[in-house]
Amino acid sequence: MSYDVSLQIDTGGEYPATVGDLEVNYTYNLAYAICHGGISMHGRKGFGEWTHHDDASGLFVLDGALASSAAMALADCISVIERDREELATMEPDNGWGSVDGVLVFLREIMFACRENPLAIVRVS
């Protein structure tokens, strides 16, 4: 299972149009890092409170958000993950599907696309 993220804009037609070249996905296995960074329905938790897949909400809370707002939330999230990288890495999945470094690349790609298209709507599925 993975997060699929794109940016869309209403063009007045039957369906919204995808903007930019952002169409990325990343495993749910690192949802704990995203949530630790503050993007979560349940807020930020301390290290002792997390288990794998404890809160898969993660990026889903950004679905429908204006890209300019999402970019700010992502920047904050990235800063927290970078600060706590070593501790978060101890929770990386044993199956090798996902890493803290990988999720940082994924989040930065979304953040940069949001900054380039500030009026777009973030879609997460």
N, CA, C and O of each residue as an XYZ file, in Angstrom:
500
protein
N       0.848     -1.168      0.000
C       0.000      0.000      0.000
C       0.900      1.239      0.000
O       1.976      1.252      0.597
N       0.418      2.282     -0.693
C       1.233      3.484     -0.784
C       0.366      4.722     -0.923
O      -0.804      4.654     -1.298
N       0.979      5.854     -0.608
C       0.357      7.150     -0.867
C       0.607      7.492     -2.325
O       1.743      7.407     -2.792
N      -0.432      7.878     -3.051
C      -0.299      8.398     -4.409
C      -0.663      9.874     -4.344
O      -1.740     10.219     -3.859
N       0.203     10.741     -4.815
C       0.007     12.182     -4.667
C       0.101     12.861     -6.029
O       0.991     12.570     -6.828
N      -0.841     13.777     -6.274
C      -0.802     14.598     -7.481
C      -1.389     15.969     -7.151
O      -1.968     16.167     -6.083
N      -1.233     16.899     -8.069
C      -1.801     18.239     -7.934
C      -2.806     18.446     -9.051
O      -2.553     18.093    -10.202
N      -3.960     19.027     -8.700
C      -5.009     19.251     -9.690
C      -5.517     20.673     -9.603
O      -5.364     21.354     -8.590
N      -6.131     21.104    -10.704
C      -6.741     22.428    -10.742
C      -8.059     22.326    -11.499
O      -8.180     21.574    -12.466
N      -9.035     23.089    -11.048
C     -10.346     23.105    -11.694
C     -10.260     23.998    -12.928
O      -9.979     25.192    -12.829
N     -10.505     23.405    -14.080
C     -10.452     24.164    -15.331
C     -11.842     24.521    -15.841
O     -11.990     25.125    -16.903
N     -12.855     24.141    -15.074
C     -14.221     24.404    -15.486
C     -14.833     23.272    -16.279
O     -16.024     23.303    -16.589
N     -14.043     22.285    -16.606
C     -14.534     21.133    -17.353
C     -15.160     20.099    -16.433
O     -15.359     20.343    -15.243
N     -15.462     18.957    -16.997
C     -16.112     17.891    -16.233
C     -15.204     17.356    -15.130
O     -15.676     17.001    -14.050
N     -13.906     17.298    -15.401
C     -12.939     16.766    -14.434
C     -11.812     17.764    -14.224
O     -11.467     18.509    -15.141
N     -11.237     17.787    -13.034
C     -10.078     18.667    -12.829
C      -8.877     18.170    -13.630
O      -8.781     16.987    -13.955
N      -7.970     19.081    -13.941
C      -6.768     18.738    -14.699
C      -5.593     18.568    -13.743
O      -5.458     19.306    -12.767
N      -4.754     17.595    -14.035
C      -3.529     17.420    -13.274
C      -2.538     18.466    -13.756
O      -2.380     18.666    -14.960
N      -1.868     19.137    -12.819
C      -0.895     20.167    -13.177
C       0.500     19.741    -12.748
O       0.667     18.935    -11.832
N       1.485     20.288    -13.418
C       2.865     19.943    -13.113
C       3.149     18.503    -13.491
O       2.334     17.839    -14.132
N       4.303     18.038    -13.089
C       4.664     16.667    -13.405
C       4.714     15.798    -12.155
O       5.340     14.738    -12.153
N       4.053     16.249    -11.090
C       4.039     15.489     -9.845
C       3.005     14.378     -9.912
O       1.803     14.644     -9.920
N       3.451     13.180     -9.957
C       2.605     12.000     -9.791
C       3.505     10.979     -9.126
O       4.130     10.153     -9.790
N       3.561     11.049     -7.795
C       4.494     10.238     -7.025
C       3.741      9.352     -6.045
O       2.587      9.613     -5.704
N       4.418      8.299     -5.598
C       3.860      7.486     -4.530
C       4.984      6.989     -3.640
O       6.147      6.927     -4.039
N       4.597      6.635     -2.414
C       5.550      6.105     -1.450
C       4.800      5.221     -0.469
O       3.617      5.430     -0.204
N       5.492      4.246      0.059
C       4.892      3.261      0.942
C       4.315      3.859      2.226
O       4.834      4.842      2.757
N       3.240      3.252      2.711
C       2.667      3.617      4.006
C       3.608      3.262      5.154
O       3.432      3.757      6.267
N       4.602      2.413      4.901
C       5.495      1.973      5.975
C       6.162      3.131      6.710
O       6.584      2.973      7.856
N       6.261      4.284      6.070
C       6.890      5.431      6.710
C       5.866      6.460      7.182
O       6.214      7.613      7.441
N       4.612      6.049      7.294
C       3.571      6.942      7.807
C       3.946      7.457      9.193
O       3.653      8.602      9.536
N       4.594      6.609      9.985
C       4.978      7.028     11.333
C       5.896      8.249     11.292
O       5.790      9.119     12.156
N       6.795      8.333     10.309
C       7.709      9.472     10.206
C       6.949     10.730      9.786
O       7.194     11.814     10.316
N       6.028     10.582      8.834
C       5.223     11.712      8.372
C       4.362     12.240      9.516
O       4.259     13.449      9.722
N       3.753     11.333     10.248
C       2.921     11.736     11.383
C       3.770     12.361     12.483
O       3.360     13.343     13.101
N       4.943     11.801     12.729
C       5.847     12.385     13.722
C       6.202     13.812     13.324
O       6.379     14.679     14.180
N       6.305     14.047     12.024
C       6.615     15.380     11.519
C       5.465     16.361     11.661
O       5.629     17.551     11.395
N       4.302     15.874     12.078
C       3.172     16.764     12.348
C       2.047     16.702     11.345
O       1.048     17.402     11.511
N       2.168     15.886     10.302
C       1.089     15.753      9.337
C       0.305     14.502      9.709
O       0.640     13.388      9.309
N      -0.754     14.724     10.490
C      -1.522     13.615     11.044
C      -2.852     14.119     11.579
O      -2.964     15.269     12.003
N      -3.848     13.261     11.557
C      -5.125     13.609     12.166
C      -4.993     13.692     13.681
O      -5.800     14.346     14.341
N      -3.985     13.036     14.231
C      -3.861     12.921     15.680
C      -2.729     13.746     16.259
O      -2.424     13.618     17.445
N      -2.100     14.589     15.457
C      -1.019     15.425     15.950
C       0.274     14.660     16.127
O       0.368     13.477     15.798
N       1.254     15.346     16.644
C       2.593     14.778     16.806
C       2.638     13.916     18.060
O       2.066     14.272     19.090
N       3.322     12.783     17.964
C       3.498     11.884     19.098
C       4.981     11.739     19.392
O       5.823     11.972     18.525
N       5.287     11.359     20.605
C       6.672     11.090     20.982
C       7.105      9.731     20.468
O       6.275      8.922     20.053
N       8.403      9.482     20.497
C       8.941      8.238     19.959
C       8.366      7.006     20.628
O       8.053      6.034     19.941
N       8.216      7.010     21.925
C       7.726      5.837     22.636
C       6.276      5.508     22.339
O       5.808      4.425     22.690
N       5.558      6.411     21.703
C       4.132      6.221     21.450
C       3.833      5.634     20.070
O       2.674      5.360     19.761
N       4.858      5.437     19.233
C       4.634      4.983     17.868
C       4.864      3.492     17.703
O       5.758      2.915     18.322
N       4.063      2.888     16.878
C       4.345      1.551     16.363
C       4.134      1.641     14.861
O       3.478      2.573     14.395
N       4.668      0.705     14.090
C       4.451      0.732     12.648
C       2.957      0.695     12.353
O       2.213     -0.079     12.955
N       2.532      1.529     11.434
C       1.133      1.615     10.991
C       0.187      2.027     12.112
O      -1.021      1.813     12.007
N       0.716      2.616     13.184
C      -0.118      3.072     14.288
C      -1.108      4.121     13.800
O      -2.250      4.164     14.256
N      -0.675      4.950     12.888
C      -1.528      6.020     12.371
C      -1.189      6.193     10.902
O      -0.213      6.862     10.563
N      -1.973      5.608     10.047
C      -1.705      5.705      8.612
C      -2.324      6.956      8.007
O      -2.292      7.133      6.789
N      -2.893      7.838      8.849
C      -3.519      9.041      8.292
C      -2.494      9.845      7.504
O      -2.736     10.178      6.344
N      -1.373     10.159      8.100
C      -0.286     10.836      7.415
C      -0.733     11.807      6.349
O      -1.497     12.731      6.627
N      -0.270     11.609      5.144
C      -0.536     12.536      4.048
C      -2.005     12.662      3.682
O      -2.386     13.634      3.029
N      -2.830     11.727      4.073
C      -4.251     11.831      3.722
C      -4.881     13.111      4.264
O      -5.868     13.588      3.703
N      -4.341     13.672      5.328
C      -4.907     14.914      5.858
C      -4.666     16.081      4.913
O      -5.321     17.116      5.043
N      -3.741     15.943      3.966
C      -3.500     17.005      2.986
C      -4.406     16.907      1.763
O      -4.429     17.826      0.944
N      -5.151     15.814      1.622
C      -6.026     15.660      0.458
C      -7.055     16.784      0.435
O      -7.806     16.971      1.392
N      -7.081     17.515     -0.648
C      -8.013     18.631     -0.798
C      -7.453     19.972     -0.351
O      -8.121     20.996     -0.492
N      -6.247     19.981      0.182
C      -5.629     21.225      0.650
C      -5.106     22.051     -0.515
O      -4.722     21.514     -1.554
N      -5.096     23.345     -0.327
C      -4.468     24.248     -1.280
C      -2.962     24.000     -1.228
O      -2.390     23.899     -0.143
N      -2.330     23.902     -2.367
C      -0.910     23.557     -2.436
C      -0.031     24.521     -1.646
O       0.959     24.098     -1.049
N      -0.370     25.800     -1.631
C       0.447     26.760     -0.878
C       0.435     26.438      0.608
O       1.463     26.568      1.273
N      -0.705     26.021      1.139
C      -0.799     25.627      2.550
C      -0.080     24.313      2.803
O       0.602     24.152      3.815
N      -0.238     23.378      1.881
C       0.427     22.082      2.020
C       1.937     22.252      2.017
O       2.636     21.560      2.756
N       2.454     23.165      1.195
C       3.901     23.386      1.121
C       4.456     23.810      2.481
O       5.538     23.374      2.875
N       3.721     24.654      3.192
C       4.181     25.093      4.518
C       4.173     23.936      5.504
O       5.120     23.770      6.273
N       3.112     23.134      5.490
C       3.031     21.976      6.393
C       4.140     20.976      6.076
O       4.746     20.408      6.985
N       4.403     20.762      4.797
C       5.457     19.833      4.393
C       6.838     20.331      4.818
O       7.674     19.538      5.252
N       7.081     21.622      4.699
C       8.375     22.181      5.115
C       8.596     21.944      6.606
O       9.692     21.565      7.018
N       7.572     22.162      7.408
C       7.677     21.914      8.852
C       7.924     20.440      9.130
O       8.769     20.091      9.953
N       7.190     19.581      8.445
C       7.315     18.140      8.612
C       8.730     17.678      8.265
O       9.331     16.902      9.007
N       9.251     18.146      7.160
C      10.592     17.783      6.720
C      11.629     18.202      7.764
O      12.556     17.450      8.063
N      11.467     19.398      8.313
C      12.405     19.877      9.336
C      12.426     18.967     10.558
O      13.493     18.654     11.086
N      11.259     18.548     11.001
C      11.178     17.670     12.175
C      11.800     16.303     11.876
O      12.550     15.764     12.689
N      11.482     15.752     10.707
C      12.044     14.447     10.338
C      13.569     14.536     10.233
O      14.275     13.643     10.702
N      14.072     15.600      9.625
C      15.529     15.764      9.528
C      16.166     15.870     10.909
O      17.219     15.285     11.162
N      15.524     16.615     11.791
C      16.041     16.779     13.155
C      16.112     15.445     13.896
O      17.071     15.176     14.619
N      15.084     14.615     13.706
C      14.951     13.358     14.454
C      15.291     12.138     13.611
O      14.893     11.022     13.946
N      16.025     12.341     12.522
C      16.326     11.300     11.547
C      16.878     10.021     12.181
O      16.406      8.928     11.871
N      17.857     10.146     13.052
C      18.492      8.952     13.621
C      17.501      8.106     14.418
O      17.469      6.883     14.280
N      16.702      8.757     15.241
C      15.725      7.996     16.027
C      14.645      7.384     15.144
O      14.236      6.245     15.368
N      14.181      8.124     14.148
C      13.168      7.597     13.238
C      13.700      6.418     12.430
O      12.960      5.483     12.124
N      14.978      6.465     12.088
C      15.575      5.384     11.295
C      15.572      4.057     12.052
O      15.586      2.995     11.430
N      15.555      4.102     13.372
C      15.526      2.853     14.149
C      14.201      2.122     13.982
O      14.084      0.948     14.333
N      13.200      2.821     13.443
C      11.880      2.220     13.248
C      11.614      1.833     11.802
O      10.500      1.435     11.462
N      12.622      1.944     10.948
C      12.426      1.579      9.538
C      11.985      0.119      9.445
O      12.428     -0.718     10.231
N      11.114     -0.183      8.487
C      10.588     -1.548      8.377
C      11.663     -2.577      8.041
O      12.555     -2.333      7.229
N      11.553     -3.717      8.681
C      12.515     -4.808      8.455
C      12.476     -5.335      7.024
O      13.466     -5.876      6.531
N      11.326     -5.177      6.355
C      11.209     -5.720      4.997
C      11.919     -4.859      3.949
O      11.956     -5.220      2.773
N      12.483     -3.718      4.373
C      13.226     -2.867      3.452
C      12.366     -1.968      2.577
O      12.893     -1.255      1.723
N      11.061     -1.987      2.772
C      10.156     -1.168      1.961
C      10.018      0.197      2.615
O       9.126      0.411      3.436
N      10.891      1.109      2.255
C      10.822      2.466      2.763
C      11.930      2.773      3.744
O      12.379      1.913      4.501
N      12.363      4.033      3.710
C      13.396      4.499      4.626
C      13.136      5.967      4.941
O      12.392      6.647      4.234
N      13.756      6.439      6.005
C      13.622      7.852      6.358
C      14.185      8.723      5.233
O      13.581      9.730      4.866
N      15.322      8.340      4.696
C      15.888      9.120      3.589
C      14.944      9.126      2.390
O      14.770     10.159      1.743
N      14.340      7.992      2.094
C      13.405      7.905      0.978
C      12.174      8.759      1.172
O      11.714      9.408      0.233
N      11.631      8.767      2.383
C      10.431      9.571      2.625
C      10.767     11.057      2.557
O       9.930     11.861      2.148
N      11.981     11.428      2.953
C      12.377     12.839      2.833
C      12.435     13.275      1.374
O      11.996     14.377      1.044
N      12.965     12.437      0.504
C      12.998     12.737     -0.935
C      11.571     12.907     -1.451
O      11.278     13.855     -2.179
N      10.688     11.987     -1.072
C       9.281     12.006     -1.478
C       8.596     13.293     -1.017
O       7.917     13.951     -1.805
N       8.772     13.656      0.256
C       8.123     14.852      0.797
C       8.660     16.130      0.160
O       7.902     17.065     -0.102
N       9.967     16.168     -0.089
C      10.546     17.350     -0.751
C       9.995     17.511     -2.165
O       9.714     18.627     -2.602
N       9.842     16.408     -2.870
C       9.305     16.477     -4.234
C       7.891     17.069     -4.219
O       7.550     17.897     -5.063
N       7.088     16.643     -3.270
C       5.730     17.186     -3.151
C       5.785     18.660     -2.780
O       5.085     19.478     -3.376
N       6.621     19.007     -1.791
C       6.718     20.396     -1.346
C       7.127     21.324     -2.493
O       6.530     22.386     -2.675
N       8.149     20.923     -3.270
C       8.598     21.774     -4.383
C       7.503     21.929     -5.438
O       7.317     23.019     -5.978
N       6.783     20.858     -5.734
C       5.686     20.931     -6.707
C       4.576     21.854     -6.186
O       3.984     22.614     -6.953
N       4.303     21.783     -4.894
C       3.285     22.665     -4.307
C       3.707     24.127     -4.397
O       2.882     25.002     -4.662
N       4.978     24.387     -4.180
C       5.483     25.768     -4.289
C       5.401     26.278     -5.724
O       5.147     27.460     -5.952
N       5.615     25.393     -6.685
C       5.548     25.785     -8.100
C       4.122     25.988     -8.582
O       3.890     26.697     -9.562
N       3.156     25.364     -7.893
C       1.739     25.426     -8.290
C       0.883     25.762     -7.073
O       0.068     24.939     -6.657
N       1.049     26.954     -6.491
C       0.426     27.270     -5.204
C      -1.098     27.284     -5.195
O      -1.705     27.159     -4.130
N      -1.727     27.433     -6.351
C      -3.187     27.470     -6.403
C      -3.810     26.111     -6.707
O      -5.033     25.978     -6.755
N      -2.969     25.111     -6.909
C      -3.473     23.758     -7.179
C      -4.018     23.135     -5.893
O      -3.776     23.620     -4.788
N      -4.745     22.064     -6.076
C      -5.291     21.287     -4.959
C      -4.493     19.983     -4.869
O      -4.254     19.314     -5.874
N      -4.091     19.641     -3.654
C      -3.355     18.405     -3.430
C      -4.336     17.241     -3.416
O      -5.386     17.318     -2.778
N      -4.005     16.178     -4.107
C      -4.816     14.949     -4.111
C      -3.954     13.802     -3.613
O      -2.875     13.540     -4.144
N      -4.444     13.126     -2.588
C      -3.750     11.982     -2.004
C      -4.725     10.802     -1.998
O      -5.837     10.903     -1.480
N      -4.297      9.710     -2.567
C      -5.155      8.508     -2.551
C      -4.330      7.305     -2.176
O      -4.856      6.194     -2.104
